[in-house]
Amino acid sequence: MPSWNIHIAQTEELLARGGALARAVRDRNAFLFGNVVPDIMVGYMVPGVEEPIPYRITHFAAEEPIPKPREGEFWDTFVAPLLRGQGRLDAEGAAGIVPIRSIGEEQESLNRVHFPKRCAGAGAPAAPAAPDAAPSRCELRRSTLDLVLGAWAHLLADNLWNTRVNEYLDAHGGKPSEQFRIKKQADFDAFGRTRRIASVPQASERLLLAAEAFPQYPLKRRFVLEAVGVAHEIVRTNGGFEEHAAYRLLTDEFFANTFAEVLEATEARFAERAEISGHGA
């Protein structure tokens, strides 16, 4: 499966394109967080989950060495019902864009509040952090939809990346094994570090409530906060290095082609299915 820096990089690329998906997403913060949601309760992203939910459930996938999440089933079960009500939500006033904050903006905000001397002469003085306003019912439903869309994008990405890895393995006479898994994940992490990413999710009250309303299973606040912390650290330490150590299994061509394919497929499938659901963007 792709590492989280790849999921974040793909999220940034999809939103920057300005295509049908980007135009449909109103709460970009929820969409970004949704792109890591399937890996939270399974126990991959957040340690110490006392009762992890099996991968076959969180990812809609059969138990096999290189699983292929059934993203279409997830879409039909959770995305389509919410998407059908999107036009009504927008008409009721939930169409304002919630932006994503960059790691640089996040650090500046923290400095202004907690370390004002660092920002002397750099604009307005620090102000106490205001508590989050409670989201309206429409805003919460809108954010829940965008979070679910992000989770769907994660599952589609996992499906395509794992499918291409499986095909690569077949073409080169390999077979799944623990040694193969270690090499594969090392290659994914190395490729992910070549991407310059900056977007970090914000644990706003609106996001916390949307996560609790995640229709597949509720996400407790503790796990949301811990996952946000992990995401921040991933972005902070992901330098976007052009050079990387030699891949142990895969190739530059494999990563470039599959990364591009995931972006195209996510955009195309969203546009097609949204049109079928009666909400073309």
C-alpha positions in Angstrom: 0.0 0.0 0.0 1.2 3.6 -0.5 2.7 5.3 2.5 0.9 8.3 4.1 3.2 10.8 2.5 2.0 9.5 -0.9 -1.7 9.8 0.1 -1.1 13.4 1.2 0.8 14.2 -2.0 -2.1 12.8 -4.1 -4.6 14.8 -2.1 -2.7 18.0 -2.8 -2.4 17.2 -6.5 -6.1 16.4 -6.8 -7.2 19.6 -5.1 -4.7 21.7 -7.1 -6.0 20.4 -10.4 -9.3 22.2 -9.9 -11.3 19.3 -11.6 -14.7 17.9 -10.8 -13.6 16.5 -7.5 -11.8 19.6 -6.3 -14.9 21.7 -7.2 -17.1 19.4 -5.3 -15.1 19.3 -2.1 -16.1 22.1 0.2 -14.3 21.1 3.4 -10.8 20.5 2.2 -9.6 19.9 5.7 -12.0 17.0 6.1 -11.1 15.6 2.7 -7.4 15.7 3.5 -8.0 13.9 6.8 -10.3 11.4 5.1 -7.4 10.3 3.0 -5.7 8.8 6.0 -8.9 7.6 7.8 -8.9 3.9 6.7 -5.4 3.4 8.3 -6.4 4.8 11.7 -8.6 2.2 13.4 -6.8 -0.8 11.8 -3.9 0.2 14.0 -1.4 1.2 11.3 -1.3 4.9 11.9 -2.1 5.3 15.6 -0.5 3.0 18.1 -2.4 1.7 21.1 -5.8 1.0 19.5 -7.2 -1.4 22.1 -9.8 -2.9 19.7 -8.5 -2.5 16.2 -10.9 -3.0 13.3 -9.7 -5.7 10.9 -8.2 -4.5 7.6 -10.8 -6.5 5.7 -13.4 -4.1 7.2 -11.6 -0.8 7.2 -10.4 -1.3 3.6 -13.3 -3.4 2.1 -10.7 -6.0 1.1 -10.2 -9.7 1.1 -7.5 -11.2 3.3 -4.8 -11.8 0.8 -1.1 -11.0 0.5 -1.7 -7.9 -1.7 -5.3 -6.9 -1.0 -7.3 -4.8 -3.5 -9.9 -2.6 -1.6 -13.3 -2.8 -3.1 -13.6 1.0 -3.5 -16.7 0.7 -5.7 -18.6 -1.1 -2.9 -17.5 1.6 -0.4 -18.7 4.3 -2.8 -22.1 2.6 -3.2 -22.5 2.1 0.5 -21.3 5.3 2.0 -20.5 8.0 -0.7 -23.5 7.7 -3.0 -26.2 8.2 -0.3 -24.4 11.3 1.1 -23.7 12.7 -2.4 -27.3 12.6 -3.4 -28.1 15.1 -0.7 -25.2 17.4 -1.6 -27.2 19.9 -3.7 -29.7 20.4 -0.9 -26.9 21.0 1.6 -25.3 23.6 -0.6 -28.7 25.3 -1.1 -29.1 25.4 2.7 -25.9 27.4 3.1 -23.1 24.8 3.6 -21.2 25.6 0.5 -18.4 27.8 2.0 -14.9 26.5 1.4 -12.9 25.2 4.4 -9.2 25.5 3.4 -6.3 23.3 4.2 -3.5 24.9 6.3 0.1 24.4 5.3 2.7 23.3 7.8 4.4 26.7 7.5 1.1 28.5 8.3 0.5 26.1 11.2 3.9 26.9 12.7 3.4 30.7 12.2 0.1 30.5 13.9 1.5 28.6 16.9 4.4 31.0 17.2 2.1 34.0 17.2 0.0 32.6 20.0 2.7 30.8 22.1 6.0 32.5 21.1 5.0 36.1 20.2 8.6 37.4 20.6 9.6 35.2 17.6 7.2 37.2 15.5 8.2 40.7 16.6 7.8 43.1 13.7 6.2 40.5 11.5 2.7 41.8 11.4 -0.2 41.9 13.8 0.5 40.9 17.4 -0.5 37.6 18.7 -4.1 37.2 19.8 -5.5 34.5 22.1 -6.8 31.5 20.1 -10.6 31.7 19.8 -12.6 28.6 20.5 -14.0 26.9 17.4 -17.6 27.9 16.6 -19.9 24.9 16.6 -20.7 23.9 13.0 -24.3 24.1 11.8 -26.1 20.9 11.0 -25.6 21.6 7.2 -21.9 22.3 7.7 -21.4 19.1 9.7 -23.2 17.0 7.1 -21.1 18.7 4.3 -17.9 17.9 6.2 -18.9 14.3 6.8 -19.4 13.9 3.0 -16.0 15.4 2.3 -14.3 13.1 4.9 -16.0 10.1 3.4 -14.9 11.2 -0.1 -11.3 11.3 1.2 -11.6 7.8 2.6 -12.9 6.6 -0.8 -10.0 8.2 -2.5 -7.6 6.4 -0.1 -9.2 3.0 -0.9 -9.1 3.7 -4.7 -5.4 4.6 -4.4 -4.7 1.5 -2.4 -6.5 -0.6 -5.0 -4.6 0.7 -7.9 -1.2 0.8 -6.2 -1.6 -2.8 -5.0 -2.9 -3.9 -8.4 0.1 -2.5 -10.2 2.5 -4.0 -7.6 0.9 -7.4 -8.1 1.3 -7.1 -11.8 4.9 -6.0 -11.4 5.5 -9.0 -9.2 4.0 -11.4 -11.7 6.0 -9.9 -14.6 9.2 -10.4 -12.7 8.6 -13.8 -11.4 8.2 -12.9 -7.8 5.7 -13.9 -5.1 4.4 -12.2 -2.0 6.6 -12.8 1.1 7.7 -10.9 4.2 11.0 -10.0 2.5 9.0 -8.7 -0.5 6.7 -6.7 1.8 9.7 -5.0 3.6 11.3 -4.0 0.3 8.0 -2.8 -1.1 7.2 -0.6 1.8 10.8 0.8 1.9 10.4 1.7 -1.8 7.1 3.4 -1.2 8.5 5.4 1.7 11.5 6.5 -0.4 9.3 7.6 -3.3 7.0 9.4 -0.9 9.9 11.4 0.4 10.6 12.7 -3.1 7.2 14.5 -3.0 7.2 18.0 -1.6 4.1 18.1 0.7 2.9 20.9 2.9 -0.8 20.2 3.8 -1.7 19.3 7.4 -5.2 18.5 8.8 -6.5 20.7 11.6 -8.3 19.1 14.6 -11.1 21.6 14.5 -14.3 21.0 16.3 -15.9 20.6 12.9 -13.5 17.9 11.9 -13.8 16.1 15.3 -17.6 16.0 14.9 -17.4 14.9 11.3 -15.1 12.0 12.3 -17.5 11.0 15.0 -20.2 10.9 12.3 -18.1 8.8 9.9 -20.9 6.4 8.7 -18.7 3.2 8.5 -17.6 3.5 12.2 -17.3 6.4 14.6 -13.8 7.8 15.2 -13.2 8.7 18.8 -11.6 12.1 19.4 -8.5 10.6 21.0 -7.7 8.7 17.8 -8.5 11.7 15.6 -6.1 13.9 17.6 -3.4 11.3 17.6 -3.8 10.8 13.8 -3.6 14.5 13.2 -0.4 14.6 15.2 1.1 11.8 13.1 0.1 13.5 9.9 1.8 16.7 11.0 5.0 14.9 11.8 4.9 13.1 8.4 4.6 16.4 6.6 7.2 18.2 8.8 9.8 15.5 8.1 9.0 14.9 4.4 11.6 17.0 2.6 10.7 16.5 -1.0 14.2 15.2 -1.9 14.8 14.8 -5.6 17.5 12.2 -5.0 16.7 8.9 -3.2 18.4 5.7 -2.3 18.2 3.0 -5.0 14.8 1.3 -4.9 15.0 -2.3 -3.6 12.2 -3.7 -5.7 10.3 -1.2 -7.9 11.5 1.6 -10.3 11.2 5.3 -10.9 9.0 4.5 -14.0 6.7 2.4 -11.9 6.1 5.1 -9.4 5.7 7.9 -11.9 3.2 6.0 -14.0 1.2 4.7 -11.1 1.1 8.0 -9.3 -0.3 9.7 -12.4 -2.8 6.8 -13.0 -4.2 7.1 -9.5 -4.8 10.9 -10.0 -6.5 10.3 -13.4 -8.6 7.4 -12.2 -9.8 9.2 -9.0 -10.9 12.3 -11.0 -12.5 10.2 -13.8 -14.4 7.9 -11.5 -15.6 10.7 -9.3 -16.9 12.7 -12.3 -18.7 9.7 -13.7 -20.3 8.5 -10.5 -21.2 12.0 -9.4 -23.0 12.5 -12.7 -24.9 9.3 -12.2 -25.9 10.4 -8.7 -27.4 13.5 -10.2 -24.7 15.9 -9.0 -22.3 16.6 -11.8 -19.7 19.2 -10.7 
